């Protein structure tokens, strides 16, 4: 874990010149999981877990990158952008490739980055990496791109360079987050609304399972294909349907035999999750935290049983939360098969719940469950003030 000062000092130690500084946020998602690539709704928020960037042009065609958190370096030419074994470097190269496709004239970049976003916890360190770098590059080269367009660019980078058929939620939340608010985002139109995240006496606590099962990437792609399979089956009777966003439960039921039982369960979850999200927004607007919590539990049940992206560690922590007085709701968060649970906890019960969950989790799995108490903050931005040593 590194601070802005660490990143700035590391840049000065490796390179010359005065760097541009950027802060990029991680994100949570209140509800609306696996709906973004189905053109549905999501409800993310930027959090106070950040990546910090120090970057500058170097007047050559070569890029020199230092990733402090993993202690690695990457060096490559702008004329030779191709995926390599370093996953973090691929995310950065993907952004550069997208800009080259738009005929943007780039120079080589010197870059140092690091921060306190827990990797593999499901708070989207990869989207923060894309968002921070994209905003930094646009600032360096005076590219007047709206943040919505940067989010699209970062999404295309993930899809085309990395090969992950993901939605736009993570990049959008990192770039357009607002302090104290969640984003209700329509992933088809990209229309968004800021929803005050006024939780009253409740707080959000993340519990990190500390596991990241290898199924995550392959299963994610499988779920995308299963949802497309369901849409294709519905289209036989309703050719105007473009995505699950257009599908009613009656249409889904009518095409159940054609799509098969697995695809049916996946699609049914997505339809129900979009409905839960709309109910969750009403709960937030009306201050009904207990009802919001029940929606979180329902989402986890669907993710575990219908969408099949949970794991025993995540299920254990959610079951623990469901039995603990003072916890209104909990669910797994992110792509699945590891990462964090999101817990809506009454302030008076928070300390006891965290202690209880950590103890029982260690007894069950011999693993430590780190916890994070997060604040909802403004999204990715340029840092104007040089940090003091």
C-alpha positions as CSV (number, residue, x, y, z in Angstrom):
1,X,0.0,0.0,0.0
2,X,1.4,3.4,-1.0
3,X,0.5,7.0,-0.5
4,X,0.6,9.9,-3.0
5,X,3.8,11.1,-1.4
6,X,5.4,7.6,-2.0
7,X,4.4,7.7,-5.7
8,X,5.7,11.3,-6.2
9,X,9.0,10.5,-4.5
10,X,9.4,7.3,-6.6
11,X,8.8,9.3,-9.8
12,X,11.5,11.8,-8.7
13,X,13.9,8.9,-8.0
14,X,13.4,7.3,-11.4
15,X,12.7,10.2,-13.8
16,X,13.3,13.8,-14.4
17,X,10.8,16.7,-14.7
18,X,7.6,17.6,-12.8
19,X,4.9,14.9,-13.2
20,X,1.2,15.3,-13.5
21,X,-0.5,13.8,-10.4
22,X,-3.8,11.8,-10.6
23,X,-6.0,10.1,-8.0
24,X,-8.2,7.3,-9.2
25,X,-11.0,5.7,-7.0
26,X,-12.1,2.2,-6.4
27,X,-15.8,1.5,-6.3
28,X,-18.5,-0.4,-4.5
29,X,-21.8,-1.5,-6.0
30,X,-24.8,-1.3,-3.7
31,X,-26.9,-3.5,-5.9
32,X,-27.2,-4.4,-9.6
33,X,-24.7,-7.2,-10.2
34,X,-24.0,-8.7,-13.6
35,X,-26.6,-6.4,-15.1
36,X,-24.3,-3.9,-16.8
37,X,-23.3,-6.1,-19.7
38,X,-27.0,-6.9,-20.1
39,X,-27.8,-3.2,-20.6
40,X,-29.5,-3.0,-17.3
41,X,-29.2,-0.8,-14.2
42,X,-26.4,-0.5,-11.6
43,X,-26.0,1.5,-8.4
44,X,-22.2,2.0,-7.8
45,X,-20.4,4.6,-5.8
46,X,-16.7,5.8,-5.7
47,X,-14.9,5.0,-2.4
48,X,-11.9,6.4,-0.6
49,X,-9.6,3.6,-1.8
50,X,-7.3,5.0,-4.4
51,X,-4.5,4.6,-7.0
52,X,-2.2,7.5,-7.3
53,X,-0.4,8.3,-10.6
54,X,2.7,10.4,-11.4
55,X,3.2,10.7,-15.1
56,X,5.0,12.9,-17.7
57,X,5.9,12.8,-21.4
58,X,9.5,11.9,-22.0
59,X,10.0,13.1,-25.6
60,X,10.6,9.7,-27.0
61,X,8.5,6.8,-28.4
62,X,9.2,4.6,-25.3
63,X,7.1,4.1,-22.2
64,X,8.6,3.3,-18.8
65,X,6.1,2.2,-16.2
66,X,6.7,1.4,-12.5
67,X,4.0,-0.4,-10.5
68,X,4.9,0.2,-6.8
69,X,2.3,-2.1,-5.2
70,X,3.6,-5.2,-7.0
71,X,7.2,-4.1,-7.4
72,X,7.3,-4.5,-11.2
73,X,8.4,-2.5,-14.2
74,X,7.3,-2.5,-17.8
75,X,9.1,-1.0,-20.8
76,X,7.7,-0.9,-24.4
77,X,7.4,1.2,-27.6
78,X,4.3,2.9,-28.7
79,X,4.9,1.2,-32.0
80,X,4.6,-2.3,-30.4
81,X,1.5,-2.4,-28.2
82,X,0.5,-6.0,-27.6
83,X,-0.7,-7.9,-24.6
84,X,2.0,-9.4,-22.5
85,X,2.4,-11.4,-19.2
86,X,2.0,-8.4,-17.0
87,X,-1.7,-7.9,-16.5
88,X,-1.5,-4.4,-15.1
89,X,0.6,-3.2,-18.0
90,X,-1.9,-4.6,-20.4
91,X,-4.6,-2.3,-19.0
92,X,-2.4,0.7,-19.6
93,X,-1.4,-0.3,-23.1
94,X,-5.0,-0.9,-23.9
95,X,-5.8,2.8,-23.2
96,X,-2.9,3.9,-25.4
97,X,-4.1,1.6,-28.2
98,X,-7.6,3.1,-28.1
99,X,-6.2,6.6,-28.4
100,X,-4.0,5.6,-31.3
101,X,-7.1,4.2,-33.0
102,X,-8.5,7.7,-32.8
103,X,-5.3,9.0,-34.5
104,X,-4.2,10.8,-31.3
105,X,-0.5,11.6,-31.6
106,X,1.2,10.4,-28.4
107,X,4.6,10.6,-26.9
108,X,6.4,8.1,-24.7
109,X,5.2,8.2,-21.0
110,X,7.2,7.9,-17.8
111,X,4.8,6.6,-15.1
112,X,4.8,5.6,-11.4
113,X,1.6,4.4,-9.7
114,X,0.5,2.8,-6.5
115,X,-2.1,3.1,-3.8
116,X,-4.3,1.5,-1.2
117,X,-6.9,-0.3,-3.3
118,X,-6.9,-3.9,-2.2
119,X,-6.2,-6.1,-5.3
120,X,-8.6,-8.9,-5.8
121,X,-11.1,-7.6,-3.4
122,X,-13.8,-6.8,-5.9
123,X,-13.6,-3.0,-5.6
124,X,-12.3,-2.7,-9.1
125,X,-8.6,-1.8,-8.9
126,X,-8.4,-2.5,-12.7
127,X,-11.0,0.1,-13.6
128,X,-9.2,2.6,-11.3
129,X,-6.0,1.8,-13.2
130,X,-7.8,2.5,-16.5
131,X,-9.6,5.6,-15.4
132,X,-6.7,7.3,-13.7
133,X,-4.4,6.6,-16.6
134,X,-6.9,7.7,-19.2
135,X,-7.6,10.9,-17.4
136,X,-3.9,11.6,-16.9
137,X,-3.1,11.0,-20.6
138,X,-5.9,13.3,-21.7
139,X,-4.6,16.0,-19.4
140,X,-1.0,15.6,-20.6
141,X,-2.0,15.9,-24.2
142,X,-4.8,18.4,-23.9
143,X,-7.5,16.0,-25.2
144,X,-10.9,17.4,-24.5
145,X,-12.8,14.2,-23.7
146,X,-15.9,14.2,-21.5
147,X,-15.7,11.7,-18.6
148,X,-18.5,9.6,-20.1
149,X,-16.4,9.2,-23.3
150,X,-13.4,8.2,-21.2
151,X,-15.5,5.5,-19.5
152,X,-16.5,4.2,-22.9
153,X,-12.9,4.3,-24.1
154,X,-11.7,2.3,-21.0
155,X,-14.5,-0.2,-21.5
156,X,-13.5,-0.8,-25.1
157,X,-9.9,-1.2,-23.9
158,X,-10.9,-4.0,-21.6
159,X,-13.0,-5.7,-24.2
160,X,-10.6,-5.4,-27.2
161,X,-7.1,-5.4,-25.7
162,X,-7.6,-7.5,-22.5
163,X,-10.4,-9.6,-23.9
164,X,-12.9,-9.2,-21.0
165,X,-16.5,-8.8,-22.3
166,X,-17.5,-6.5,-19.4
167,X,-19.9,-3.7,-18.9
168,X,-19.2,-0.1,-18.2
169,X,-20.1,0.2,-14.6
170,X,-16.7,0.1,-13.0
171,X,-15.0,2.7,-15.2
172,X,-18.1,5.0,-15.1
173,X,-18.3,4.9,-11.3
174,X,-14.6,5.6,-10.9
175,X,-14.7,8.6,-13.3
176,X,-18.1,10.1,-12.3
177,X,-18.5,9.3,-8.6
178,X,-19.8,12.0,-6.3
179,X,-19.2,12.4,-2.6
180,X,-22.1,11.0,-0.5
181,X,-24.0,9.7,-3.5
182,X,-24.5,6.5,-5.5
183,X,-24.9,6.5,-9.3
184,X,-28.0,5.0,-10.7
185,X,-26.7,4.2,-14.2
186,X,-28.6,3.1,-17.2
187,X,-26.0,0.9,-18.9
188,X,-27.8,1.2,-22.3
189,X,-28.3,5.0,-22.6
190,X,-25.6,5.9,-20.0
191,X,-28.2,8.3,-18.5
192,X,-27.4,8.6,-14.8
193,X,-28.8,10.0,-11.6
194,X,-27.1,10.8,-8.3
195,X,-28.9,9.1,-5.4
196,X,-28.0,10.4,-1.9
197,X,-26.5,7.5,0.0
198,X,-28.0,8.6,3.3
199,X,-27.8,5.5,5.4
200,X,-29.0,7.0,8.7
201,X,-27.6,5.0,11.6
202,X,-26.2,2.3,9.3
203,X,-22.8,2.0,7.8
204,X,-21.2,0.1,4.9
205,X,-18.5,-2.4,5.9
206,X,-16.6,-4.6,3.4
207,X,-15.3,-8.0,4.5
208,X,-12.6,-9.5,2.3
209,X,-12.6,-13.2,1.9
210,X,-8.9,-13.1,0.9
211,X,-9.6,-15.6,-1.8
212,X,-9.7,-15.3,-5.6
213,X,-10.7,-18.5,-7.3
214,X,-9.4,-19.2,-10.8
215,X,-12.9,-19.7,-12.0
216,X,-13.6,-16.0,-12.0
217,X,-12.4,-15.0,-15.5
218,X,-13.6,-18.0,-17.4
219,X,-17.0,-18.1,-15.5
220,X,-17.5,-14.4,-16.2
221,X,-17.2,-15.0,-19.9
222,X,-19.5,-18.0,-19.6
223,X,-22.2,-15.9,-17.9
224,X,-22.0,-13.3,-20.7
225,X,-22.5,-16.1,-23.3
226,X,-25.3,-17.7,-21.3
227,X,-27.2,-14.4,-21.2
228,X,-26.7,-13.9,-24.9
229,X,-28.0,-17.5,-25.4
230,X,-31.2,-16.5,-23.5
231,X,-31.7,-13.4,-25.6
232,X,-31.2,-15.4,-28.8
233,X,-33.9,-17.8,-27.7
234,X,-36.3,-15.0,-27.0
235,X,-35.6,-13.3,-30.3
236,X,-37.1,-16.3,-32.2
237,X,-40.5,-15.0,-31.2
238,X,-39.6,-11.4,-30.5
239,X,-36.9,-10.2,-33.0
240,X,-37.1,-6.6,-31.7
241,X,-35.5,-7.7,-28.5
242,X,-31.9,-6.4,-28.3
243,X,-30.8,-7.5,-24.8
244,X,-32.2,-8.8,-21.5
245,X,-33.2,-5.2,-20.8
246,X,-36.0,-5.7,-23.3
247,X,-37.2,-9.1,-22.0
248,X,-40.2,-9.6,-19.8
249,X,-40.5,-12.6,-17.5
250,X,-43.4,-13.9,-19.6
251,X,-41.1,-13.8,-22.7
252,X,-38.4,-15.6,-20.8
253,X,-40.7,-18.3,-19.6
254,X,-42.0,-18.8,-23.1
255,X,-38.5,-19.4,-24.5
256,X,-37.3,-21.5,-21.5
257,X,-37.2,-24.8,-23.4
258,X,-35.2,-23.3,-26.4
259,X,-32.6,-21.6,-24.2
260,X,-32.1,-24.5,-21.7
261,X,-32.4,-24.5,-17.9
262,X,-28.9,-23.0,-17.2
263,X,-29.4,-19.9,-19.4
264,X,-32.9,-19.5,-18.1
265,X,-31.7,-19.3,-14.5
266,X,-29.0,-16.8,-15.5
267,X,-31.5,-14.6,-17.3
268,X,-34.1,-14.8,-14.6
269,X,-31.6,-13.5,-12.1
270,X,-30.8,-10.5,-14.3
271,X,-34.5,-9.6,-14.7
272,X,-35.1,-9.9,-11.0
273,X,-31.9,-7.9,-10.2
274,X,-33.0,-4.9,-12.3
275,X,-36.3,-4.9,-10.3
276,X,-34.5,-5.1,-7.0
277,X,-32.3,-2.2,-8.0
278,X,-35.3,0.1,-8.6
279,X,-36.7,-0.9,-5.3
280,X,-33.4,-0.2,-3.6
281,X,-33.4,3.3,-5.0
282,X,-36.8,3.9,-3.5
283,X,-35.5,2.5,-0.1
284,X,-32.6,5.0,-0.2
285,X,-34.9,7.9,-1.0
286,X,-37.3,7.0,1.7
287,X,-34.8,6.0,4.4
288,X,-35.9,2.3,4.6
289,X,-32.6,0.7,5.5
290,X,-34.0,-2.6,6.8
291,X,-35.9,-3.1,3.5
292,X,-32.7,-2.2,1.5
293,X,-30.9,-4.9,3.6
294,X,-33.4,-7.5,2.6
295,X,-32.9,-6.7,-1.0
296,X,-29.1,-7.3,-0.5
297,X,-29.8,-10.7,1.0
298,X,-32.1,-11.5,-1.9
299,X,-29.4,-10.5,-4.4
300,X,-26.8,-12.7,-2.8
301,X,-29.2,-15.7,-2.8
302,X,-29.7,-15.1,-6.5
303,X,-26.0,-14.7,-7.3
304,X,-25.3,-17.9,-5.3
305,X,-28.1,-20.1,-6.5
306,X,-29.3,-18.8,-9.9
307,X,-26.2,-17.1,-11.3
308,X,-23.8,-19.4,-9.6
309,X,-20.9,-17.0,-9.1
310,X,-20.5,-17.2,-5.4
311,X,-18.2,-19.6,-3.4
312,X,-18.3,-21.2,0.0
313,X,-16.2,-18.4,1.6
314,X,-18.6,-15.7,0.4
315,X,-21.7,-17.7,1.3
316,X,-20.3,-18.3,4.8
317,X,-19.8,-14.6,5.5
318,X,-23.3,-13.7,4.2
319,X,-24.9,-16.4,6.3
320,X,-23.0,-15.1,9.3
321,X,-24.3,-11.6,8.6
322,X,-27.8,-12.8,8.2
323,X,-27.7,-14.3,11.7
324,X,-26.1,-11.3,13.4
325,X,-28.4,-8.8,15.1
326,X,-27.7,-5.3,13.8
327,X,-26.8,-6.3,10.3
328,X,-29.7,-5.3,7.9
329,X,-28.2,-6.9,4.8
330,X,-25.2,-8.4,3.1
331,X,-24.2,-9.8,-0.3
332,X,-21.2,-10.8,-2.3
333,X,-19.9,-7.9,-4.5
334,X,-18.2,-8.0,-7.8
335,X,-17.7,-10.7,-10.5
336,X,-17.7,-13.5,-8.0
337,X,-15.7,-16.5,-6.7
338,X,-14.0,-14.4,-4.1
339,X,-13.4,-10.8,-3.1
340,X,-15.6,-8.9,-0.6
341,X,-19.0,-9.0,0.9
342,X,-20.9,-5.7,1.3
343,X,-22.5,-5.4,4.7
344,X,-25.1,-2.9,5.8
345,X,-24.5,-2.7,9.6
346,X,-26.0,-0.6,12.3
347,X,-23.4,1.7,13.8
348,X,-24.0,0.3,17.3
349,X,-23.3,-3.3,16.2
350,X,-20.4,-2.6,13.8
351,X,-17.4,-3.3,16.1
352,X,-19.0,-6.5,17.5
353,X,-19.9,-7.7,14.0
354,X,-16.5,-7.2,12.6
355,X,-14.9,-9.0,15.5
356,X,-17.3,-11.9,15.3
357,X,-17.1,-12.3,11.6
358,X,-13.3,-12.3,11.6
359,X,-13.1,-14.8,14.4
360,X,-15.7,-17.2,12.9
361,X,-14.2,-16.9,9.4
362,X,-10.7,-17.8,10.7
363,X,-12.1,-20.8,12.6
364,X,-13.8,-22.0,9.4
365,X,-11.1,-21.4,6.8
366,X,-7.9,-20.6,8.7
367,X,-7.9,-17.3,6.7
368,X,-7.9,-13.7,7.9
369,X,-10.8,-11.6,6.6
370,X,-9.6,-8.0,6.3
371,X,-12.3,-5.4,6.7
372,X,-12.7,-1.9,5.2
373,X,-14.9,0.9,6.4
374,X,-15.4,3.0,3.3
375,X,-16.5,6.5,2.7
376,X,-18.3,7.6,-0.5
377,X,-16.2,10.1,-2.3
378,X,-15.7,12.1,-5.5
379,X,-14.4,10.2,-8.4
380,X,-11.1,10.2,-10.3
381,X,-9.4,13.6,-10.7
382,X,-6.2,15.6,-11.2
383,X,-4.3,16.5,-8.1
384,X,-3.3,20.1,-8.1
385,X,-1.1,20.3,-5.0
386,X,2.3,18.6,-4.8
387,X,2.5,16.5,-1.6
388,X,4.8,17.7,1.1
389,X,7.5,15.4,2.3
